[in-house]
Amino acid sequence: MPINTDAPGGFVPRAALNFAALDGSAVAVTPDDPMPMRERSYRRATPFVAGVDQSPGRAVAIVATRGGNVALRLASDTVLTVPVAAGLTILPFEAKTIVAGETTAVAAVSNLD
């Protein structure tokens, strides 16, 4: 049964997070009982060499020291050019390589798997 909230807060207190145990009871999220997730963590990062194909990973990590565009050749052989700012960007794309001639950002780019 839905419960209407008239004035939602800008955050959810950690004490309010629960998930259902197999018997249907509520289990609070704690360091000993973390939120169950379907998505596994990334186990490795493989740096790209521009223009050299590699096996696509599950995501792409871009650590840019100067913003600009990063052109990725995806597993489907299409090229996707994305703008990035300085800092860390993680994108959920399966990429094979970086297209150097279309990339203007100064960045280290890696496949995550």
TORBA-157150 format. One record per atom (N, C-alpha, C, CB): atom name; x, z, y negated; residue in three letters. Coordinates in Angstrom, 3 decimals, always signed. Glycine has a CB too. Layout:
N
+------+----------+----------+----------+------+
: site :       px :       pz :       py : code :
+------+----------+----------+----------+------+
:   CA :        X :        Z :        Y :  ala :
...
+------+----------+----------+----------+------+
END
This chain:
113
+------+----------+----------+----------+------+
: site :       px :       pz :       py : code :
+------+----------+----------+----------+------+
:    N :   +0.846 :   +0.000 :   +1.174 :  met :
:   CA :   +0.000 :   +0.000 :   +0.000 :  met :
:    C :   +0.886 :   +0.000 :   -1.230 :  met :
:   CB :   -0.960 :   +1.213 :   -0.002 :  met :
:    N :   +0.710 :   -0.948 :   -2.154 :  pro :
:   CA :   +1.545 :   -0.993 :   -3.356 :  pro :
:    C :   +1.246 :   +0.164 :   -4.298 :  pro :
:   CB :   +1.345 :   -2.311 :   -4.084 :  pro :
:    N :   +2.272 :   +0.616 :   -4.972 :  ile :
:   CA :   +2.124 :   +1.671 :   -5.967 :  ile :
:    C :   +2.513 :   +1.071 :   -7.307 :  ile :
:   CB :   +3.002 :   +2.935 :   -5.621 :  ile :
:    N :   +1.611 :   +1.085 :   -8.262 :  asn :
:   CA :   +1.892 :   +0.546 :   -9.584 :  asn :
:    C :   +2.782 :   +1.491 :  -10.366 :  asn :
:   CB :   +0.596 :   +0.288 :  -10.346 :  asn :
:    N :   +3.729 :   +0.916 :  -11.077 :  thr :
:   CA :   +4.618 :   +1.688 :  -11.939 :  thr :
:    C :   +4.348 :   +1.269 :  -13.373 :  thr :
:   CB :   +6.124 :   +1.476 :  -11.557 :  thr :
:    N :   +3.922 :   +2.221 :  -14.186 :  asp :
:   CA :   +3.577 :   +1.905 :  -15.568 :  asp :
:    C :   +4.803 :   +1.762 :  -16.459 :  asp :
:   CB :   +2.668 :   +2.968 :  -16.125 :  asp :
:    N :   +5.830 :   +2.555 :  -16.226 :  ala :
:   CA :   +7.008 :   +2.525 :  -17.087 :  ala :
:    C :   +8.252 :   +2.519 :  -16.217 :  ala :
:   CB :   +7.022 :   +3.732 :  -18.063 :  ala :
:    N :   +8.637 :   +1.344 :  -15.689 :  pro :
:   CA :   +9.816 :   +1.326 :  -14.823 :  pro :
:    C :  +11.082 :   +1.642 :  -15.604 :  pro :
:   CB :   +9.953 :   -0.030 :  -14.140 :  pro :
:    N :  +12.005 :   +2.323 :  -14.951 :  gly :
:   CA :  +13.284 :   +2.647 :  -15.570 :  gly :
:    C :  +14.249 :   +1.486 :  -15.456 :  gly :
:   CB :  +13.886 :   +3.893 :  -14.936 :  gly :
:    N :  +15.339 :   +1.562 :  -16.153 :  gly :
:   CA :  +16.362 :   +0.537 :  -16.114 :  gly :
:    C :  +17.312 :   +0.701 :  -14.946 :  gly :
:   CB :  +17.130 :   +0.541 :  -17.388 :  gly :
:    N :  +17.086 :   +1.715 :  -14.109 :  phe :
:   CA :  +17.952 :   +1.970 :  -12.968 :  phe :
:    C :  +17.122 :   +2.626 :  -11.864 :  phe :
:   CB :  +19.165 :   +2.870 :  -13.372 :  phe :
:    N :  +17.681 :   +2.672 :  -10.676 :  val :
:   CA :  +17.043 :   +3.366 :   -9.555 :  val :
:    C :  +17.958 :   +4.514 :   -9.173 :  val :
:   CB :  +16.781 :   +2.399 :   -8.328 :  val :
:    N :  +17.471 :   +5.749 :   -9.250 :  pro :
:   CA :  +18.320 :   +6.872 :   -8.850 :  pro :
:    C :  +18.713 :   +6.738 :   -7.378 :  pro :
:   CB :  +17.595 :   +8.218 :   -9.094 :  pro :
:    N :  +19.962 :   +7.081 :   -7.080 :  arg :
:   CA :  +20.440 :   +6.947 :   -5.709 :  arg :
:    C :  +19.559 :   +7.720 :   -4.733 :  arg :
:   CB :  +21.883 :   +7.428 :   -5.603 :  arg :
:    N :  +19.024 :   +8.844 :   -5.154 :  ala :
:   CA :  +18.174 :   +9.648 :   -4.279 :  ala :
:    C :  +16.898 :   +8.909 :   -3.886 :  ala :
:   CB :  +17.820 :  +10.959 :   -4.958 :  ala :
:    N :  +16.520 :   +7.869 :   -4.640 :  ala :
:   CA :  +15.289 :   +7.142 :   -4.348 :  ala :
:    C :  +15.493 :   +6.030 :   -3.330 :  ala :
:   CB :  +14.722 :   +6.566 :   -5.617 :  ala :
:    N :  +16.733 :   +5.735 :   -2.951 :  leu :
:   CA :  +16.983 :   +4.654 :   -2.010 :  leu :
:    C :  +16.886 :   +5.158 :   -0.579 :  leu :
:   CB :  +18.355 :   +4.030 :   -2.261 :  leu :
:    N :  +16.009 :   +4.524 :   +0.182 :  asn :
:   CA :  +15.819 :   +4.860 :   +1.589 :  asn :
:    C :  +15.656 :   +3.577 :   +2.385 :  asn :
:   CB :  +14.593 :   +5.790 :   +1.785 :  asn :
:    N :  +15.867 :   +3.684 :   +3.682 :  phe :
:   CA :  +15.537 :   +2.589 :   +4.577 :  phe :
:    C :  +14.881 :   +3.179 :   +5.805 :  phe :
:   CB :  +16.795 :   +1.755 :   +4.954 :  phe :
:    N :  +14.219 :   +2.351 :   +6.585 :  ala :
:   CA :  +13.456 :   +2.842 :   +7.733 :  ala :
:    C :  +14.336 :   +2.919 :   +8.975 :  ala :
:   CB :  +12.245 :   +1.938 :   +8.000 :  ala :
:    N :  +14.272 :   +4.050 :   +9.650 :  ala :
:   CA :  +14.925 :   +4.201 :  +10.945 :  ala :
:    C :  +14.072 :   +3.504 :  +11.996 :  ala :
:   CB :  +15.140 :   +5.707 :  +11.301 :  ala :
:    N :  +14.589 :   +3.377 :  +13.203 :  leu :
:   CA :  +13.843 :   +2.705 :  +14.263 :  leu :
:    C :  +12.496 :   +3.363 :  +14.543 :  leu :
:   CB :  +14.664 :   +2.677 :  +15.527 :  leu :
:    N :  +12.423 :   +4.681 :  +14.355 :  asp :
:   CA :  +11.150 :   +5.375 :  +14.615 :  asp :
:    C :  +10.206 :   +5.322 :  +13.417 :  asp :
:   CB :  +11.414 :   +6.829 :  +14.989 :  asp :
:    N :  +10.615 :   +4.637 :  +12.331 :  gly :
:   CA :   +9.765 :   +4.494 :  +11.153 :  gly :
:    C :   +9.989 :   +5.546 :  +10.086 :  gly :
:   CB :   +8.350 :   +4.528 :  +11.563 :  gly :
:    N :  +10.794 :   +6.557 :  +10.376 :  ser :
:   CA :  +11.042 :   +7.596 :   +9.377 :  ser :
:    C :  +12.004 :   +7.072 :   +8.308 :  ser :
:   CB :  +11.617 :   +8.875 :  +10.047 :  ser :
:    N :  +11.942 :   +7.709 :   +7.137 :  ala :
:   CA :  +12.808 :   +7.312 :   +6.020 :  ala :
:    C :  +14.172 :   +7.953 :   +6.169 :  ala :
:   CB :  +12.181 :   +7.703 :   +4.666 :  ala :
:    N :  +15.231 :   +7.140 :   +5.966 :  val :
:   CA :  +16.601 :   +7.642 :   +5.998 :  val :
:    C :  +17.194 :   +7.396 :   +4.616 :  val :
:   CB :  +17.457 :   +6.946 :   +7.133 :  val :
:    N :  +17.666 :   +8.461 :   +3.978 :  ala :
:   CA :  +18.247 :   +8.332 :   +2.642 :  ala :
:    C :  +19.583 :   +7.600 :   +2.729 :  ala :
:   CB :  +18.431 :   +9.723 :   +1.984 :  ala :
:    N :  +19.891 :   +6.824 :   +1.708 :  val :
:   CA :  +21.176 :   +6.141 :   +1.625 :  val :
:    C :  +22.218 :   +7.144 :   +1.149 :  val :
:   CB :  +21.104 :   +4.905 :   +0.669 :  val :
:    N :  +23.238 :   +7.349 :   +1.966 :  thr :
:   CA :  +24.327 :   +8.276 :   +1.659 :  thr :
:    C :  +25.635 :   +7.619 :   +2.113 :  thr :
:   CB :  +24.111 :   +9.679 :   +2.363 :  thr :
:    N :  +26.781 :   +8.195 :   +1.772 :  pro :
:   CA :  +28.029 :   +7.633 :   +2.295 :  pro :
:    C :  +28.079 :   +7.609 :   +3.823 :  pro :
:   CB :  +29.205 :   +8.421 :   +1.767 :  pro :
:    N :  +27.406 :   +8.573 :   +4.480 :  asp :
:   CA :  +27.383 :   +8.598 :   +5.945 :  asp :
:    C :  +26.350 :   +7.632 :   +6.528 :  asp :
:   CB :  +27.096 :  +10.008 :   +6.435 :  asp :
:    N :  +25.312 :   +7.303 :   +5.769 :  asp :
:   CA :  +24.268 :   +6.357 :   +6.176 :  asp :
:    C :  +24.111 :   +5.308 :   +5.084 :  asp :
:   CB :  +22.908 :   +7.090 :   +6.447 :  asp :
:    N :  +25.049 :   +4.336 :   +4.998 :  pro :
:   CA :  +24.951 :   +3.328 :   +3.935 :  pro :
:    C :  +23.787 :   +2.382 :   +4.172 :  pro :
:   CB :  +26.250 :   +2.532 :   +3.833 :  pro :
:    N :  +23.411 :   +1.662 :   +3.132 :  met :
:   CA :  +22.334 :   +0.681 :   +3.218 :  met :
:    C :  +22.711 :   -0.383 :   +4.251 :  met :
:   CB :  +22.054 :   +0.032 :   +1.824 :  met :
:    N :  +21.859 :   -0.590 :   +5.251 :  pro :
:   CA :  +22.184 :   -1.633 :   +6.231 :  pro :
:    C :  +22.108 :   -3.010 :   +5.584 :  pro :
:   CB :  +21.231 :   -1.560 :   +7.444 :  pro :
:    N :  +23.043 :   -3.857 :   +5.931 :  met :
:   CA :  +23.091 :   -5.200 :   +5.347 :  met :
:    C :  +23.226 :   -6.226 :   +6.456 :  met :
:   CB :  +24.261 :   -5.330 :   +4.339 :  met :
:    N :  +22.651 :   -7.372 :   +6.249 :  arg :
:   CA :  +22.800 :   -8.490 :   +7.187 :  arg :
:    C :  +24.091 :   -9.246 :   +6.921 :  arg :
:   CB :  +21.601 :   -9.445 :   +7.088 :  arg :
:    N :  +24.475 :   -9.334 :   +5.671 :  glu :
:   CA :  +25.638 :  -10.128 :   +5.280 :  glu :
:    C :  +26.904 :   -9.319 :   +5.516 :  glu :
:   CB :  +25.538 :  -10.569 :   +3.796 :  glu :
:    N :  +27.810 :   -9.875 :   +6.297 :  arg :
:   CA :  +29.062 :   -9.162 :   +6.542 :  arg :
:    C :  +30.021 :   -9.356 :   +5.361 :  arg :
:   CB :  +29.717 :   -9.650 :   +7.860 :  arg :
:    N :  +30.979 :   -8.478 :   +5.248 :  ser :
:   CA :  +31.973 :   -8.564 :   +4.177 :  ser :
:    C :  +32.897 :   -9.751 :   +4.416 :  ser :
:   CB :  +32.790 :   -7.254 :   +4.080 :  ser :
:    N :  +33.597 :  -10.134 :   +3.373 :  tyr :
:   CA :  +34.605 :  -11.177 :   +3.518 :  tyr :
:    C :  +35.832 :  -10.572 :   +4.176 :  tyr :
:   CB :  +34.964 :  -11.813 :   +2.144 :  tyr :
:    N :  +36.444 :  -11.288 :   +5.100 :  arg :
:   CA :  +37.590 :  -10.773 :   +5.830 :  arg :
:    C :  +38.909 :  -11.388 :   +5.398 :  arg :
:   CB :  +37.395 :  -10.998 :   +7.284 :  arg :
:    N :  +38.861 :  -12.579 :   +4.781 :  arg :
:   CA :  +40.111 :  -13.212 :   +4.378 :  arg :
:    C :  +39.876 :  -14.124 :   +3.184 :  arg :
:   CB :  +40.723 :  -14.003 :   +5.546 :  arg :
:    N :  +40.932 :  -14.310 :   +2.431 :  ala :
:   CA :  +40.929 :  -15.236 :   +1.299 :  ala :
:    C :  +42.053 :  -16.241 :   +1.531 :  ala :
:   CB :  +41.109 :  -14.478 :   -0.078 :  ala :
:    N :  +41.699 :  -17.529 :   +1.505 :  thr :
:   CA :  +42.677 :  -18.594 :   +1.699 :  thr :
:    C :  +42.810 :  -19.364 :   +0.395 :  thr :
:   CB :  +42.265 :  -19.542 :   +2.871 :  thr :
:    N :  +43.970 :  -19.274 :   -0.263 :  pro :
:   CA :  +44.132 :  -19.980 :   -1.541 :  pro :
:    C :  +44.002 :  -21.497 :   -1.362 :  pro :
:   CB :  +45.498 :  -19.640 :   -2.166 :  pro :
:    N :  +43.384 :  -22.141 :   -2.340 :  phe :
:   CA :  +43.288 :  -23.594 :   -2.348 :  phe :
:    C :  +44.577 :  -24.190 :   -2.885 :  phe :
:   CB :  +42.084 :  -24.061 :   -3.187 :  phe :
:    N :  +44.924 :  -25.363 :   -2.371 :  val :
:   CA :  +45.933 :  -26.222 :   -2.964 :  val :
:    C :  +45.153 :  -27.431 :   -3.453 :  val :
:   CB :  +47.100 :  -26.614 :   -1.934 :  val :
:    N :  +45.207 :  -27.695 :   -4.742 :  ala :
:   CA :  +44.395 :  -28.773 :   -5.329 :  ala :
:    C :  +44.618 :  -30.086 :   -4.586 :  ala :
:   CB :  +44.730 :  -28.951 :   -6.826 :  ala :
:    N :  +43.509 :  -30.712 :   -4.222 :  gly :
:   CA :  +43.552 :  -32.007 :   -3.560 :  gly :
:    C :  +43.789 :  -31.974 :   -2.064 :  gly :
:   CB :  +44.590 :  -32.814 :   -4.173 :  gly :
:    N :  +44.052 :  -30.809 :   -1.503 :  val :
:   CA :  +44.300 :  -30.674 :   -0.063 :  val :
:    C :  +43.082 :  -30.022 :   +0.575 :  val :
:   CB :  +45.597 :  -29.836 :   +0.220 :  val :
:    N :  +42.436 :  -30.742 :   +1.514 :  asp :
:   CA :  +41.244 :  -30.200 :   +2.175 :  asp :
:    C :  +41.605 :  -29.049 :   +3.101 :  asp :
:   CB :  +40.523 :  -31.296 :   +2.963 :  asp :
:    N :  +40.694 :  -28.094 :   +3.201 :  gln :
:   CA :  +40.789 :  -27.004 :   +4.161 :  gln :
:    C :  +39.399 :  -26.743 :   +4.712 :  gln :
:   CB :  +41.392 :  -25.717 :   +3.511 :  gln :
:    N :  +39.322 :  -25.974 :   +5.771 :  ser :
:   CA :  +38.018 :  -25.640 :   +6.339 :  ser :
:    C :  +37.235 :  -24.818 :   +5.319 :  ser :
:   CB :  +38.170 :  -24.860 :   +7.684 :  ser :
:    N :  +35.991 :  -25.206 :   +5.025 :  pro :
:   CA :  +35.200 :  -24.455 :   +4.051 :  pro :
:    C :  +34.944 :  -23.024 :   +4.516 :  pro :
:   CB :  +33.876 :  -25.161 :   +3.794 :  pro :
:    N :  +34.952 :  -22.102 :   +3.564 :  gly :
:   CA :  +34.611 :  -20.719 :   +3.847 :  gly :
:    C :  +33.149 :  -20.464 :   +3.519 :  gly :
:   CB :  +35.515 :  -19.766 :   +3.057 :  gly :
:    N :  +32.785 :  -19.179 :   +3.379 :  arg :
:   CA :  +31.405 :  -18.803 :   +3.049 :  arg :
:    C :  +31.181 :  -18.718 :   +1.553 :  arg :
:   CB :  +31.053 :  -17.475 :   +3.689 :  arg :
:    N :  +32.279 :  -18.595 :   +0.790 :  ala :
:   CA :  +32.166 :  -18.454 :   -0.663 :  ala :
:    C :  +33.508 :  -18.830 :   -1.284 :  ala :
:   CB :  +31.745 :  -16.992 :   -1.067 :  ala :
:    N :  +33.501 :  -18.930 :   -2.609 :  val :
:   CA :  +34.707 :  -19.266 :   -3.360 :  val :
:    C :  +34.955 :  -18.159 :   -4.385 :  val :
:   CB :  +34.574 :  -20.667 :   -4.059 :  val :
:    N :  +36.190 :  -17.654 :   -4.422 :  ala :
:   CA :  +36.588 :  -16.669 :   -5.431 :  ala :
:    C :  +37.469 :  -17.365 :   -6.455 :  ala :
:   CB :  +37.334 :  -15.452 :   -4.785 :  ala :
:    N :  +37.133 :  -17.185 :   -7.723 :  ile :
:   CA :  +37.902 :  -17.777 :   -8.813 :  ile :
:    C :  +38.368 :  -16.638 :   -9.715 :  ile :
:   CB :  +37.052 :  -18.837 :   -9.616 :  ile :
:    N :  +39.683 :  -16.494 :   -9.857 :  val :
:   CA :  +40.243 :  -15.505 :  -10.773 :  val :
:    C :  +40.890 :  -16.302 :  -11.901 :  val :
:   CB :  +41.286 :  -14.536 :  -10.050 :  val :
:    N :  +40.202 :  -16.368 :  -13.029 :  ala :
:   CA :  +40.654 :  -17.194 :  -14.150 :  ala :
:    C :  +41.361 :  -16.345 :  -15.198 :  ala :
:   CB :  +39.469 :  -17.936 :  -14.784 :  ala :
:    N :  +42.509 :  -16.823 :  -15.649 :  thr :
:   CA :  +43.193 :  -16.178 :  -16.773 :  thr :
:    C :  +42.811 :  -16.851 :  -18.084 :  thr :
:   CB :  +44.722 :  -16.221 :  -16.578 :  thr :
:    N :  +42.314 :  -18.092 :  -17.983 :  arg :
:   CA :  +41.754 :  -18.793 :  -19.142 :  arg :
:    C :  +40.539 :  -19.569 :  -18.663 :  arg :
:   CB :  +42.812 :  -19.749 :  -19.815 :  arg :
:    N :  +39.422 :  -19.395 :  -19.344 :  gly :
:   CA :  +38.187 :  -20.051 :  -18.952 :  gly :
:    C :  +38.262 :  -21.563 :  -19.075 :  gly :
:   CB :  +37.053 :  -19.535 :  -19.779 :  gly :
:    N :  +37.293 :  -22.221 :  -18.494 :  gly :
:   CA :  +37.194 :  -23.676 :  -18.507 :  gly :
:    C :  +36.299 :  -24.112 :  -17.366 :  gly :
:   CB :  +38.593 :  -24.340 :  -18.397 :  gly :
:    N :  +36.521 :  -25.298 :  -16.864 :  asn :
:   CA :  +35.749 :  -25.812 :  -15.733 :  asn :
:    C :  +36.598 :  -25.792 :  -14.473 :  asn :
:   CB :  +35.242 :  -27.242 :  -16.017 :  asn :
:    N :  +35.928 :  -25.550 :  -13.336 :  val :
:   CA :  +36.556 :  -25.676 :  -12.026 :  val :
:    C :  +35.717 :  -26.671 :  -11.239 :  val :
:   CB :  +36.664 :  -24.281 :  -11.281 :  val :
:    N :  +36.359 :  -27.736 :  -10.762 :  ala :
:   CA :  +35.666 :  -28.759 :   -9.978 :  ala :
:    C :  +35.960 :  -28.515 :   -8.500 :  ala :
:   CB :  +36.107 :  -30.204 :  -10.408 :  ala :
:    N :  +34.905 :  -28.277 :   -7.732 :  leu :
:   CA :  +35.024 :  -28.003 :   -6.306 :  leu :
:    C :  +34.479 :  -29.179 :   -5.505 :  leu :
:   CB :  +34.281 :  -26.704 :   -5.934 :  leu :
:    N :  +35.224 :  -29.623 :   -4.496 :  arg :
:   CA :  +34.689 :  -30.598 :   -3.556 :  arg :
:    C :  +34.061 :  -29.789 :   -2.429 :  arg :
:   CB :  +35.808 :  -31.597 :   -3.022 :  arg :
:    N :  +32.744 :  -29.910 :   -2.299 :  leu :
:   CA :  +32.002 :  -29.135 :   -1.321 :  leu :
:    C :  +32.120 :  -29.736 :   +0.077 :  leu :
:   CB :  +30.543 :  -29.041 :   -1.727 :  leu :
:    N :  +31.641 :  -28.993 :   +1.061 :  ala :
:   CA :  +31.697 :  -29.445 :   +2.450 :  ala :
:    C :  +30.988 :  -30.780 :   +2.643 :  ala :
:   CB :  +31.082 :  -28.399 :   +3.365 :  ala :
:    N :  +30.013 :  -31.092 :   +1.809 :  ser :
:   CA :  +29.259 :  -32.348 :   +1.891 :  ser :
:    C :  +29.977 :  -33.504 :   +1.191 :  ser :
:   CB :  +27.874 :  -32.163 :   +1.283 :  ser :
:    N :  +31.185 :  -33.261 :   +0.681 :  asp :
:   CA :  +31.995 :  -34.224 :   -0.077 :  asp :
:    C :  +31.450 :  -34.511 :   -1.472 :  asp :
:   CB :  +32.094 :  -35.514 :   +0.687 :  asp :
:    N :  +30.482 :  -33.749 :   -1.932 :  thr :
:   CA :  +30.040 :  -33.872 :   -3.319 :  thr :
:    C :  +30.930 :  -32.988 :   -4.180 :  thr :
:   CB :  +28.532 :  -33.479 :   -3.478 :  thr :
:    N :  +31.059 :  -33.347 :   -5.445 :  val :
:   CA :  +31.873 :  -32.550 :   -6.375 :  val :
:    C :  +30.934 :  -31.785 :   -7.295 :  val :
:   CB :  +32.854 :  -33.456 :   -7.205 :  val :
:    N :  +31.173 :  -30.493 :   -7.393 :  leu :
:   CA :  +30.401 :  -29.620 :   -8.277 :  leu :
:    C :  +31.373 :  -29.024 :   -9.291 :  leu :
:   CB :  +29.645 :  -28.490 :   -7.469 :  leu :
:    N :  +31.105 :  -29.256 :  -10.567 :  thr :
:   CA :  +31.940 :  -28.698 :  -11.625 :  thr :
:    C :  +31.198 :  -27.535 :  -12.254 :  thr :
:   CB :  +32.302 :  -29.773 :  -12.693 :  thr :
:    N :  +31.835 :  -26.358 :  -12.246 :  val :
:   CA :  +31.199 :  -25.148 :  -12.773 :  val :
:    C :  +32.041 :  -24.578 :  -13.907 :  val :
:   CB :  +31.008 :  -24.089 :  -11.654 :  val :
:    N :  +31.389 :  -24.071 :  -14.950 :  pro :
:   CA :  +32.137 :  -23.398 :  -16.016 :  pro :
:    C :  +32.455 :  -21.966 :  -15.588 :  pro :
:   CB :  +31.333 :  -23.405 :  -17.354 :  pro :
:    N :  +33.659 :  -21.511 :  -15.885 :  val :
:   CA :  +34.034 :  -20.129 :  -15.587 :  val :
:    C :  +34.679 :  -19.507 :  -16.821 :  val :
:   CB :  +35.000 :  -20.061 :  -14.367 :  val :
:    N :  +34.499 :  -18.216 :  -16.944 :  ala :
:   CA :  +35.140 :  -17.443 :  -18.010 :  ala :
:    C :  +36.339 :  -16.720 :  -17.404 :  ala :
:   CB :  +34.134 :  -16.422 :  -18.671 :  ala :
:    N :  +37.196 :  -16.191 :  -18.247 :  ala :
:   CA :  +38.314 :  -15.394 :  -17.755 :  ala :
:    C :  +37.771 :  -14.210 :  -16.973 :  ala :
:   CB :  +39.220 :  -14.916 :  -18.921 :  ala :
:    N :  +38.370 :  -13.929 :  -15.831 :  gly :
:   CA :  +37.930 :  -12.839 :  -14.973 :  gly :
:    C :  +37.613 :  -13.361 :  -13.584 :  gly :
:   CB :  +36.708 :  -12.136 :  -15.571 :  gly :
:    N :  +36.874 :  -12.566 :  -12.819 :  leu :
:   CA :  +36.533 :  -12.897 :  -11.436 :  leu :
:    C :  +35.147 :  -13.518 :  -11.360 :  leu :
:   CB :  +36.602 :  -11.646 :  -10.548 :  leu :
:    N :  +35.043 :  -14.634 :  -10.643 :  thr :
:   CA :  +33.768 :  -15.281 :  -10.356 :  thr :
:    C :  +33.720 :  -15.537 :   -8.861 :  thr :
:   CB :  +33.591 :  -16.613 :  -11.174 :  thr :
:    N :  +32.635 :  -15.133 :   -8.202 :  ile :
:   CA :  +32.443 :  -15.426 :   -6.780 :  ile :
:    C :  +31.204 :  -16.297 :   -6.666 :  ile :
:   CB :  +32.302 :  -14.109 :   -5.920 :  ile :
:    N :  +31.370 :  -17.467 :   -6.045 :  leu :
:   CA :  +30.288 :  -18.443 :   -5.915 :  leu :
:    C :  +29.962 :  -18.665 :   -4.443 :  leu :
:   CB :  +30.671 :  -19.781 :   -6.592 :  leu :
:    N :  +28.680 :  -18.742 :   -4.104 :  pro :
:   CA :  +28.277 :  -18.888 :   -2.694 :  pro :
:    C :  +28.305 :  -20.340 :   -2.221 :  pro :
:   CB :  +26.880 :  -18.321 :   -2.494 :  pro :
:    N :  +29.436 :  -21.014 :   -2.361 :  phe :
:   CA :  +29.552 :  -22.420 :   -1.982 :  phe :
:    C :  +30.586 :  -22.593 :   -0.880 :  phe :
:   CB :  +29.924 :  -23.279 :   -3.199 :  phe :
:    N :  +30.335 :  -23.541 :   +0.017 :  glu :
:   CA :  +31.297 :  -23.926 :   +1.034 :  glu :
:    C :  +32.121 :  -25.079 :   +0.469 :  glu :
:   CB :  +30.588 :  -24.325 :   +2.378 :  glu :
:    N :  +33.323 :  -24.776 :   +0.020 :  ala :
:   CA :  +34.163 :  -25.773 :   -0.642 :  ala :
:    C :  +35.363 :  -26.137 :   +0.229 :  ala :
:   CB :  +34.638 :  -25.253 :   -2.008 :  ala :
:    N :  +35.787 :  -27.414 :   +0.118 :  lys :
:   CA :  +36.948 :  -27.905 :   +0.861 :  lys :
:    C :  +38.206 :  -27.917 :   +0.016 :  lys :
:   CB :  +36.682 :  -29.294 :   +1.387 :  lys :
:    N :  +38.069 :  -28.195 :   -1.272 :  thr :
:   CA :  +39.258 :  -28.275 :   -2.129 :  thr :
:    C :  +38.849 :  -28.206 :   -3.591 :  thr :
:   CB :  +40.050 :  -29.575 :   -1.854 :  thr :
:    N :  +39.854 :  -28.150 :   -4.450 :  ile :
:   CA :  +39.665 :  -28.218 :   -5.898 :  ile :
:    C :  +40.052 :  -29.631 :   -6.330 :  ile :
:   CB :  +40.523 :  -27.119 :   -6.657 :  ile :
:    N :  +39.278 :  -30.197 :   -7.233 :  val :
:   CA :  +39.597 :  -31.509 :   -7.793 :  val :
:    C :  +40.410 :  -31.254 :   -9.066 :  val :
:   CB :  +38.281 :  -32.364 :   -8.092 :  val :
:    N :  +41.725 :  -31.445 :   -8.969 :  ala :
:   CA :  +42.638 :  -31.064 :  -10.048 :  ala :
:    C :  +42.348 :  -31.799 :  -11.349 :  ala :
:   CB :  +44.064 :  -31.325 :   -9.631 :  ala :
:    N :  +42.088 :  -33.091 :  -11.302 :  gly :
:   CA :  +41.888 :  -33.883 :  -12.515 :  gly :
:    C :  +40.659 :  -33.499 :  -13.311 :  gly :
:   CB :  +41.801 :  -35.316 :  -12.161 :  gly :
:    N :  +39.727 :  -32.781 :  -12.689 :  glu :
:   CA :  +38.496 :  -32.377 :  -13.364 :  glu :
:    C :  +38.450 :  -30.877 :  -13.642 :  glu :
:   CB :  +37.296 :  -32.778 :  -12.531 :  glu :
:    N :  +39.531 :  -30.156 :  -13.331 :  thr :
:   CA :  +39.578 :  -28.705 :  -13.521 :  thr :
:    C :  +40.391 :  -28.394 :  -14.770 :  thr :
:   CB :  +40.186 :  -27.993 :  -12.273 :  thr :
:    N :  +39.761 :  -27.651 :  -15.712 :  thr :
:   CA :  +40.431 :  -27.307 :  -16.971 :  thr :
:    C :  +40.768 :  -25.818 :  -17.074 :  thr :
:   CB :  +39.557 :  -27.709 :  -18.143 :  thr :
:    N :  +40.167 :  -24.984 :  -16.238 :  ala :
:   CA :  +40.447 :  -23.548 :  -16.263 :  ala :
:    C :  +41.826 :  -23.277 :  -15.677 :  ala :
:   CB :  +39.365 :  -22.764 :  -15.483 :  ala :
:    N :  +42.455 :  -22.225 :  -16.154 :  val :
:   CA :  +43.694 :  -21.738 :  -15.540 :  val :
:    C :  +43.256 :  -20.634 :  -14.592 :  val :
:   CB :  +44.759 :  -21.217 :  -16.626 :  val :
:    N :  +43.326 :  -20.923 :  -13.292 :  ala :
:   CA :  +42.721 :  -20.000 :  -12.330 :  ala :
:    C :  +43.367 :  -20.117 :  -10.957 :  ala :
:   CB :  +41.225 :  -20.260 :  -12.219 :  ala :
:    N :  +43.325 :  -19.007 :  -10.220 :  ala :
:   CA :  +43.650 :  -18.991 :   -8.788 :  ala :
:    C :  +42.311 :  -19.048 :   -8.064 :  ala :
:   CB :  +44.503 :  -17.697 :   -8.369 :  ala :
:    N :  +42.167 :  -20.015 :   -7.169 :  val :
:   CA :  +40.898 :  -20.234 :   -6.483 :  val :
:    C :  +41.128 :  -20.100 :   -4.984 :  val :
:   CB :  +40.297 :  -21.631 :   -6.833 :  val :
:    N :  +40.272 :  -19.347 :   -4.306 :  ser :
:   CA :  +40.416 :  -19.118 :   -2.867 :  ser :
:    C :  +39.097 :  -19.268 :   -2.149 :  ser :
:   CB :  +40.990 :  -17.740 :   -2.602 :  ser :
:    N :  +39.167 :  -19.708 :   -0.895 :  asn :
:   CA :  +38.024 :  -19.702 :   -0.001 :  asn :
:    C :  +37.888 :  -18.291 :   +0.573 :  asn :
:   CB :  +38.181 :  -20.773 :   +1.137 :  asn :
:    N :  +36.692 :  -17.785 :   +0.627 :  leu :
:   CA :  +36.431 :  -16.473 :   +1.223 :  leu :
:    C :  +35.711 :  -16.670 :   +2.547 :  leu :
:   CB :  +35.592 :  -15.573 :   +0.265 :  leu :
:    N :  +36.156 :  -15.961 :   +3.563 :  asp :
:   CA :  +35.512 :  -16.047 :   +4.867 :  asp :
:    C :  +35.573 :  -14.708 :   +5.551 :  asp :
:   CB :  +36.165 :  -17.122 :   +5.738 :  asp :
+------+----------+----------+----------+------+
END
